[in-house]
Amino acid sequence: MAKQRVRFTFSEEIIAEPIIYNLGQQFNIVTNIRQAELTEDRGWIVLEIDGEDKDIEAGIAWAISKGVRVEPVSD
């Protein structure tokens, strides 16, 4: 199992979508919210993502395709 820490930034267009829930359900990975700041129209979340490398990569690519800005976070 691999672990990554990333920052997801959401725009107004996607802030209400269940991106993190779908990420865990569709890609067989575990998400753990470590820090967040959200409003009704934008926000960011720092996630720890646990899973197989290929599943994490596919999940991050999917999130990017949905309009999420994804940046690595160092511990």
N, CA, C and O atoms as a MOPAC input file, in Angstrom:
PM7 MOZYME 1SCF
protein

 N      0.84700 1    -1.19500 1     0.00000 1
 C      0.00000 1     0.00000 1     0.00000 1
 C      0.88000 1     1.24000 1     0.00000 1
 O      1.89300 1     1.31000 1     0.69500 1
 N      0.47200 1     2.20000 1    -0.78500 1
 C      1.17000 1     3.47400 1    -0.87000 1
 C      0.35100 1     4.53500 1    -0.13700 1
 O     -0.84800 1     4.37100 1     0.08900 1
 N      1.01500 1     5.60700 1     0.22300 1
 C      0.33900 1     6.72900 1     0.88100 1
 C      0.84600 1     8.01400 1     0.26000 1
 O      2.05000 1     8.19600 1     0.07700 1
 N     -0.07800 1     8.90100 1    -0.06400 1
 C      0.28000 1    10.21700 1    -0.58200 1
 C     -0.52400 1    11.27200 1     0.16200 1
 O     -1.62600 1    11.01800 1     0.64800 1
 N      0.05300 1    12.44700 1     0.23700 1
 C     -0.66300 1    13.59700 1     0.79300 1
 C     -0.76300 1    14.63200 1    -0.31500 1
 O      0.24800 1    15.04700 1    -0.88200 1
 N     -1.99300 1    15.04600 1    -0.62000 1
 C     -2.23500 1    15.98700 1    -1.70900 1
 C     -3.20600 1    17.06700 1    -1.26100 1
 O     -3.96100 1    16.90100 1    -0.30400 1
 N     -3.16100 1    18.16600 1    -1.97600 1
 C     -4.09400 1    19.26900 1    -1.72900 1
 C     -5.02200 1    19.37300 1    -2.92200 1
 O     -4.57100 1    19.57100 1    -4.05000 1
 N     -6.31200 1    19.24200 1    -2.67800 1
 C     -7.34100 1    19.41200 1    -3.70600 1
 C     -7.90100 1    20.82100 1    -3.55900 1
 O     -8.28300 1    21.23400 1    -2.46400 1
 N     -7.94700 1    21.54600 1    -4.65500 1
 C     -8.55400 1    22.87300 1    -4.66800 1
 C     -9.77400 1    22.82000 1    -5.58200 1
 O     -9.68700 1    22.39000 1    -6.73200 1
 N    -10.90600 1    23.26200 1    -5.05200 1
 C    -12.18800 1    23.18500 1    -5.74800 1
 C    -12.65200 1    24.56900 1    -6.17500 1
 O    -12.54500 1    25.53400 1    -5.41800 1
 N    -13.16700 1    24.65500 1    -7.39600 1
 C    -13.75200 1    25.90300 1    -7.88800 1
 C    -15.25400 1    25.90200 1    -7.59900 1
 O    -15.81300 1    24.91300 1    -7.12500 1
 N    -15.87400 1    27.01000 1    -7.89100 1
 C    -17.31000 1    27.16100 1    -7.65000 1
 C    -18.12800 1    26.12700 1    -8.42900 1
 O    -19.16100 1    25.66200 1    -7.94700 1
 N    -17.67200 1    25.77000 1    -9.61900 1
 C    -18.42000 1    24.84900 1   -10.47300 1
 C    -18.50700 1    23.43300 1    -9.89600 1
 O    -19.45600 1    22.70800 1   -10.19300 1
 N    -17.54100 1    23.03400 1    -9.08500 1
 C    -17.51700 1    21.64100 1    -8.60500 1
 C    -17.55600 1    21.50400 1    -7.08800 1
 O    -17.48200 1    20.38800 1    -6.57400 1
 N    -17.66900 1    22.60000 1    -6.36800 1
 C    -17.58000 1    22.55100 1    -4.90600 1
 C    -18.67600 1    21.66400 1    -4.28900 1
 O    -18.45200 1    21.07000 1    -3.23500 1
 N    -19.82800 1    21.56400 1    -4.91100 1
 C    -20.92900 1    20.78500 1    -4.33700 1
 C    -20.91100 1    19.31300 1    -4.75200 1
 O    -21.73300 1    18.53700 1    -4.26500 1
 N    -20.00200 1    18.91200 1    -5.63200 1
 C    -19.94200 1    17.52000 1    -6.08200 1
 C    -19.23300 1    16.64300 1    -5.03800 1
 O    -18.31200 1    17.11000 1    -4.36800 1
 N    -19.64900 1    15.39000 1    -4.89500 1
 C    -19.03600 1    14.49200 1    -3.89700 1
 C    -17.73400 1    13.86200 1    -4.41500 1
 O    -17.63500 1    12.64000 1    -4.52400 1
 N    -16.76200 1    14.68100 1    -4.72700 1
 C    -15.51000 1    14.22500 1    -5.33800 1
 C    -14.76600 1    13.25100 1    -4.41900 1
 O    -14.33600 1    12.19200 1    -4.87600 1
 N    -14.60900 1    13.58000 1    -3.15900 1
 C    -13.82900 1    12.73600 1    -2.24800 1
 C    -14.54100 1    11.40400 1    -2.01400 1
 O    -13.89600 1    10.35600 1    -2.00200 1
 N    -15.83600 1    11.43100 1    -1.83200 1
 C    -16.59400 1    10.18600 1    -1.67200 1
 C    -16.41400 1     9.30100 1    -2.90000 1
 O    -16.09100 1     8.12000 1    -2.77200 1
 N    -16.62100 1     9.86500 1    -4.08800 1
 C    -16.49300 1     9.09300 1    -5.32200 1
 C    -15.07200 1     8.57400 1    -5.51600 1
 O    -14.88000 1     7.46800 1    -6.02200 1
 N    -14.09500 1     9.34800 1    -5.12500 1
 C    -12.70000 1     8.92600 1    -5.23000 1
 C    -12.48000 1     7.61500 1    -4.46800 1
 O    -11.86700 1     6.68500 1    -4.99200 1
 N    -12.96800 1     7.54700 1    -3.26100 1
 C    -12.82200 1     6.33900 1    -2.45600 1
 C    -13.62600 1     5.16700 1    -2.99900 1
 O    -13.14500 1     4.03400 1    -2.99700 1
 N    -14.83800 1     5.42500 1    -3.46200 1
 C    -15.70900 1     4.36300 1    -3.95700 1
 C    -15.23800 1     3.79700 1    -5.29800 1
 O    -15.21800 1     2.58000 1    -5.48200 1
 N    -14.86700 1     4.65600 1    -6.21500 1
 C    -14.54800 1     4.22500 1    -7.57900 1
 C    -13.13800 1     3.67300 1    -7.72600 1
 O    -12.88400 1     2.88100 1    -8.63300 1
 N    -12.21700 1     4.07200 1    -6.85500 1
 C    -10.81600 1     3.72100 1    -7.06000 1
 C    -10.22100 1     2.88000 1    -5.92300 1
 O     -9.00800 1     2.68100 1    -5.86600 1
 N    -11.07300 1     2.39100 1    -5.02800 1
 C    -10.62600 1     1.49200 1    -3.96500 1
 C     -9.44800 1     2.06700 1    -3.16900 1
 O     -8.46300 1     1.38100 1    -2.89900 1
 N     -9.58000 1     3.33200 1    -2.80700 1
 C     -8.56300 1     3.97200 1    -1.97400 1
 C     -9.22700 1     4.56800 1    -0.74100 1
 O    -10.42400 1     4.85500 1    -0.73500 1
 N     -8.42900 1     4.74700 1     0.29500 1
 C     -8.91500 1     5.32300 1     1.54700 1
 C     -8.47900 1     6.77500 1     1.59900 1
 O     -7.30500 1     7.08600 1     1.40200 1
 N     -9.42900 1     7.66400 1     1.86500 1
 C     -9.11400 1     9.08800 1     1.97500 1
 C     -9.27500 1     9.52800 1     3.42300 1
 O    -10.19000 1     9.09300 1     4.12200 1
 N     -8.37400 1    10.39300 1     3.85900 1
 C     -8.41600 1    10.91900 1     5.21200 1
 C     -8.18600 1    12.42500 1     5.11400 1
 O     -7.10900 1    12.86900 1     4.71800 1
 N     -9.19400 1    13.20200 1     5.47200 1
 C     -9.07600 1    14.66300 1     5.42200 1
 C     -8.21000 1    15.11900 1     6.59000 1
 O     -8.53400 1    14.86700 1     7.75100 1
 N     -7.11300 1    15.79000 1     6.27600 1
 C     -6.17600 1    16.24900 1     7.29500 1
 C     -6.34700 1    17.73100 1     7.61600 1
 O     -6.05700 1    18.17000 1     8.73000 1
 N     -6.81500 1    18.49300 1     6.64300 1
 C     -6.98100 1    19.93300 1     6.83400 1
 C     -7.90600 1    20.41400 1     5.72400 1
 O     -7.89300 1    19.86100 1     4.62400 1
 N     -8.70800 1    21.43500 1     5.99700 1
 C     -9.63000 1    21.92700 1     4.97000 1
 C    -10.07400 1    23.34500 1     5.27400 1
 O    -10.09900 1    23.78800 1     6.42200 1
 N    -10.41700 1    24.02900 1     4.21600 1
 C    -11.06900 1    25.33500 1     4.31400 1
 C    -12.03100 1    25.42100 1     3.14200 1
 O    -11.62100 1    25.46500 1     1.98200 1
 N    -13.32500 1    25.44400 1     3.46700 1
 C    -14.35400 1    25.42900 1     2.43500 1
 C    -15.37600 1    26.52500 1     2.68100 1
 O    -15.70600 1    26.84700 1     3.82200 1
 N    -15.86900 1    27.08700 1     1.59000 1
 C    -16.99600 1    28.00000 1     1.64100 1
 C    -18.02400 1    27.46300 1     0.64400 1
 O    -17.81600 1    26.40500 1     0.05000 1
 N    -19.10800 1    28.17000 1     0.46000 1
 C    -20.13800 1    27.71400 1    -0.47800 1
 C    -19.66200 1    27.74300 1    -1.92300 1
 O    -20.19600 1    27.01900 1    -2.76300 1
 N    -18.65700 1    28.57800 1    -2.22800 1
 C    -18.27500 1    28.72000 1    -3.63600 1
 C    -16.84400 1    28.30600 1    -3.97500 1
 O    -16.47100 1    28.34500 1    -5.14700 1
 N    -16.03400 1    27.91400 1    -3.00300 1
 C    -14.67700 1    27.43000 1    -3.29500 1
 C    -14.05500 1    26.86500 1    -2.02400 1
 O    -14.59300 1    27.00200 1    -0.92500 1
 N    -12.88900 1    26.22000 1    -2.21200 1
 C    -12.21400 1    25.68800 1    -1.04000 1
 C    -11.07900 1    24.76000 1    -1.40200 1
 O    -10.83300 1    24.46200 1    -2.57100 1
 N    -10.39100 1    24.30900 1    -0.36100 1
 C     -9.29400 1    23.35300 1    -0.53400 1
 C     -9.32400 1    22.35000 1     0.60000 1
 O     -9.81600 1    22.62800 1     1.69400 1
 N     -8.78000 1    21.16800 1     0.30900 1
 C     -8.71900 1    20.08400 1     1.28300 1
 C     -7.37300 1    19.38600 1     1.14100 1
 O     -6.95500 1    19.06500 1     0.02900 1
 N     -6.69600 1    19.15100 1     2.25400 1
 C     -5.48200 1    18.32800 1     2.24300 1
 C     -5.92000 1    16.91200 1     2.60900 1
 O     -6.49500 1    16.67900 1     3.67200 1
 N     -5.63700 1    15.97400 1     1.70700 1
 C     -6.01800 1    14.57800 1     1.87900 1
 C     -4.80500 1    13.67800 1     2.01200 1
 O     -3.79400 1    13.87800 1     1.33800 1
 N     -4.91100 1    12.69600 1     2.87500 1
 C     -3.99900 1    11.55600 1     2.84400 1
 C     -4.73900 1    10.48200 1     2.06300 1
 O     -5.88900 1    10.16200 1     2.36300 1
 N     -4.07500 1     9.93500 1     1.07000 1
 C     -4.68700 1     8.91000 1     0.23600 1
 C     -3.86500 1     7.63200 1     0.37800 1
 O     -2.65800 1     7.63300 1     0.13500 1
 N     -4.52900 1     6.53600 1     0.77600 1
 C     -3.88300 1     5.22500 1     0.92300 1
 C     -4.46000 1     4.26200 1    -0.10200 1
 O     -5.67300 1     4.21300 1    -0.30600 1
 N     -3.59100 1     3.49900 1    -0.74200 1
 C     -4.04100 1     2.49300 1    -1.69000 1
 C     -2.89900 1     2.02100 1    -2.55400 1
 O     -1.74000 1     2.36400 1    -2.31700 1
 N     -3.22700 1     1.24200 1    -3.54600 1
 C     -2.22800 1     0.79400 1    -4.50900 1
 C     -1.82200 1     1.97700 1    -5.38300 1
 O     -2.65300 1     2.83100 1    -5.69200 1
 N     -0.54800 1     2.03400 1    -5.78400 1
 C     -0.05500 1     3.14300 1    -6.60700 1
 C     -0.93000 1     3.38900 1    -7.82800 1
 O     -1.28300 1     4.53000 1    -8.12400 1
 N     -1.27800 1     2.31900 1    -8.53600 1
 C     -2.06200 1     2.46900 1    -9.76700 1
 C     -3.44600 1     3.04900 1    -9.47100 1
 O     -3.96400 1     3.83400 1   -10.26500 1
 N     -4.04800 1     2.67500 1    -8.34400 1
 C     -5.35600 1     3.19700 1    -7.97000 1
 C     -5.27000 1     4.67400 1    -7.57900 1
 O     -6.14200 1     5.46600 1    -7.93400 1
 N     -4.22500 1     5.03500 1    -6.85300 1
 C     -4.02500 1     6.43700 1    -6.47600 1
 C     -3.82000 1     7.28900 1    -7.71500 1
 O     -4.42700 1     8.35200 1    -7.84500 1
 N     -2.96300 1     6.83100 1    -8.63500 1
 C     -2.71200 1     7.58300 1    -9.85900 1
 C     -3.98400 1     7.74900 1   -10.68100 1
 O     -4.25800 1     8.83500 1   -11.19100 1
 N     -4.76200 1     6.67300 1   -10.81300 1
 C     -6.01600 1     6.74000 1   -11.57000 1
 C     -7.00900 1     7.67600 1   -10.88800 1
 O     -7.70100 1     8.44000 1   -11.56100 1
 N     -7.08300 1     7.62400 1    -9.56800 1
 C     -7.99800 1     8.49300 1    -8.83600 1
 C     -7.63500 1     9.96000 1    -8.96400 1
 O     -8.51200 1    10.80600 1    -9.14200 1
 N     -6.35000 1    10.26900 1    -8.87400 1
 C     -5.91000 1    11.65400 1    -9.01700 1
 C     -6.17000 1    12.14200 1   -10.44000 1
 O     -6.61700 1    13.27300 1   -10.62900 1
 N     -5.90000 1    11.31700 1   -11.42900 1
 C     -6.17200 1    11.69600 1   -12.82700 1
 C     -7.66700 1    11.96100 1   -13.02100 1
 O     -8.04800 1    12.90400 1   -13.71500 1
 N     -8.50800 1    11.13000 1   -12.40800 1
 C     -9.95400 1    11.32500 1   -12.49600 1
 C    -10.36400 1    12.65400 1   -11.85200 1
 O    -11.15800 1    13.40200 1   -12.42400 1
 N     -9.82300 1    12.94700 1   -10.66400 1
 C    -10.15400 1    14.20400 1    -9.97800 1
 C     -9.75000 1    15.40100 1   -10.83300 1
 O    -10.49700 1    16.37500 1   -10.92700 1
 N     -8.58700 1    15.33700 1   -11.44700 1
 C     -8.14100 1    16.41800 1   -12.32700 1
 C     -9.10500 1    16.56700 1   -13.50200 1
 O     -9.44200 1    17.68400 1   -13.89300 1
 N     -9.54500 1    15.45100 1   -14.06000 1
 C    -10.47700 1    15.50300 1   -15.18700 1
 C    -11.81700 1    16.12000 1   -14.79200 1
 O    -12.52600 1    16.64900 1   -15.64800 1
 N    -12.17400 1    16.06100 1   -13.51200 1
 C    -13.40900 1    16.66400 1   -13.01100 1
 C    -13.25300 1    18.16100 1   -12.74000 1
 O    -14.24000 1    18.84700 1   -12.47600 1
 N    -12.00600 1    18.67600 1   -12.80200 1
 C    -11.77800 1    20.09800 1   -12.58900 1
 C    -11.10700 1    20.44700 1   -11.27800 1
 O    -10.97800 1    21.62600 1   -10.94700 1
 N    -10.67700 1    19.44600 1   -10.52400 1
 C     -9.98300 1    19.68100 1    -9.25200 1
 C     -8.51700 1    19.98700 1    -9.54900 1
 O     -7.88400 1    19.28900 1   -10.34200 1
 N     -7.97900 1    21.02400 1    -8.91700 1
 C     -6.53600 1    21.26500 1    -8.99200 1
 C     -5.88000 1    20.42700 1    -7.90500 1
 O     -6.24500 1    20.53200 1    -6.73400 1
 N     -4.91000 1    19.59400 1    -8.28400 1
 C     -4.26800 1    18.67600 1    -7.36000 1
 C     -2.77300 1    19.02600 1    -7.26900 1
 O     -2.07100 1    19.12800 1    -8.27500 1
 N     -2.32200 1    19.20400 1    -6.02800 1
 C     -0.90400 1    19.52300 1    -5.78700 1
 C     -0.38200 1    18.59800 1    -4.69600 1
 O     -1.08600 1    18.33500 1    -3.72100 1
 N      0.85000 1    18.09900 1    -4.84800 1
 C      1.44000 1    17.28300 1    -3.78300 1
 C      1.73000 1    18.15000 1    -2.55600 1
 O      2.02200 1    19.34000 1    -2.67400 1
 N      1.64400 1    17.53300 1    -1.38700 1
 C      1.93700 1    18.20100 1    -0.12700 1
 C      3.03500 1    17.40000 1     0.56400 1
 O      2.92300 1    16.18200 1     0.70200 1
 N      4.08200 1    18.07100 1     0.99300 1
 C      5.11900 1    17.35400 1     1.73300 1
 C      4.77400 1    17.35700 1     3.21400 1
 O      4.15300 1    18.29100 1     3.72100 1
 N      5.18700 1    16.29700 1     3.89700 1
 C      4.89800 1    16.17200 1     5.33500 1
 C      5.70200 1    17.19100 1     6.05500 1
 O      5.62900 1    17.28300 1     7.28000 1

